[in-house]
């Protein structure tokens, strides 16, 4: 019985090692949703009654902190210009 179990383990290890050496597939790294792997700005834009909400998230590697700032663009303002100003301001801040 021990010889049978031992031979199965050896066969599994042999197959496992052989498959690792001859692997032709590409591995993809999967990161959790919402995690930031590079320094930069991540922003979400949501429409709401009375305007548009812009939420900007930055990650500071030194402090290991995620900072989230929410801006509200009132209805009637040019959304593209306002987002451009918000992004410029956040880039200057970081």
C-alpha positions as CSV (number, residue, x, y, z in Angstrom):
1,X,0.0,0.0,0.0
2,X,2.8,2.4,0.9
3,X,4.6,1.6,-2.4
4,X,1.4,2.4,-4.3
5,X,1.0,5.8,-2.6
6,X,4.7,6.6,-3.0
7,X,4.5,5.8,-6.7
8,X,1.4,8.0,-7.2
9,X,3.2,10.9,-5.4
10,X,6.3,10.4,-7.5
11,X,4.2,10.2,-10.7
12,X,2.3,13.4,-9.7
13,X,5.6,15.3,-9.0
14,X,7.1,14.1,-12.2
15,X,4.1,15.2,-14.3
16,X,3.8,18.5,-12.3
17,X,7.5,19.4,-13.0
18,X,7.3,18.4,-16.6
19,X,4.2,20.5,-17.2
20,X,6.0,23.5,-15.6
21,X,9.0,23.2,-17.9
22,X,7.0,22.8,-21.1
23,X,4.3,25.3,-20.4
24,X,3.5,27.5,-23.5
25,X,0.6,29.4,-21.9
26,X,0.7,33.1,-20.9
27,X,-0.1,33.9,-17.3
28,X,-2.1,37.0,-16.6
29,X,-1.9,38.9,-13.4
30,X,-5.2,39.5,-11.8
31,X,-5.6,42.4,-9.4
32,X,-8.5,43.1,-7.1
33,X,-11.1,45.4,-8.5
34,X,-10.4,49.0,-7.5
35,X,-6.7,48.5,-6.7
36,X,-4.2,50.9,-8.1
37,X,-0.9,49.4,-9.3
38,X,0.7,52.6,-10.6
39,X,0.8,56.2,-9.4
40,X,-1.8,58.3,-11.1
41,X,-5.4,59.5,-11.0
42,X,-8.4,57.3,-11.2
43,X,-11.7,59.1,-11.6
44,X,-15.4,58.2,-11.8
45,X,-18.0,60.5,-13.3
46,X,-21.6,60.1,-12.3
47,X,-24.6,62.2,-13.3
48,X,-26.9,63.3,-10.5
49,X,-29.9,65.6,-10.2
50,X,-28.6,69.2,-10.3
51,X,-25.2,68.4,-11.8
52,X,-22.4,65.9,-12.2
53,X,-20.3,64.2,-9.5
54,X,-16.6,63.7,-10.2
55,X,-14.7,61.4,-7.8
56,X,-10.9,61.3,-8.0
57,X,-8.8,58.6,-6.3
58,X,-5.0,58.7,-5.9
59,X,-2.7,56.3,-4.3
60,X,0.4,57.4,-2.3
61,X,3.0,54.6,-2.3
62,X,5.1,56.3,0.4
63,X,2.3,56.5,2.9
64,X,0.4,53.5,1.5
65,X,-2.8,55.4,1.5
66,X,-5.6,55.9,-1.0
67,X,-7.1,59.4,-1.1
68,X,-10.5,60.1,-2.5
69,X,-11.8,63.6,-3.4
70,X,-15.3,64.3,-4.6
71,X,-16.2,67.3,-6.7
72,X,-19.6,68.5,-7.8
73,X,-20.1,70.3,-11.1
74,X,-23.4,72.3,-11.0
75,X,-25.9,71.8,-13.8
76,X,-25.5,74.3,-16.6
77,X,-21.6,74.5,-16.3
78,X,-19.5,73.0,-19.1
79,X,-18.7,69.5,-17.9
80,X,-15.6,69.0,-20.1
81,X,-14.0,72.3,-19.1
82,X,-14.8,71.7,-15.4
83,X,-13.3,68.1,-15.5
84,X,-10.2,69.5,-17.2
85,X,-9.8,72.1,-14.4
86,X,-10.3,69.4,-11.7
87,X,-7.8,67.0,-13.3
88,X,-5.3,69.8,-13.7
89,X,-5.7,70.9,-10.1
90,X,-5.3,67.3,-8.8
91,X,-2.2,66.8,-10.9
92,X,-0.7,69.9,-9.4
93,X,-1.7,68.7,-5.9
94,X,0.1,65.3,-6.2
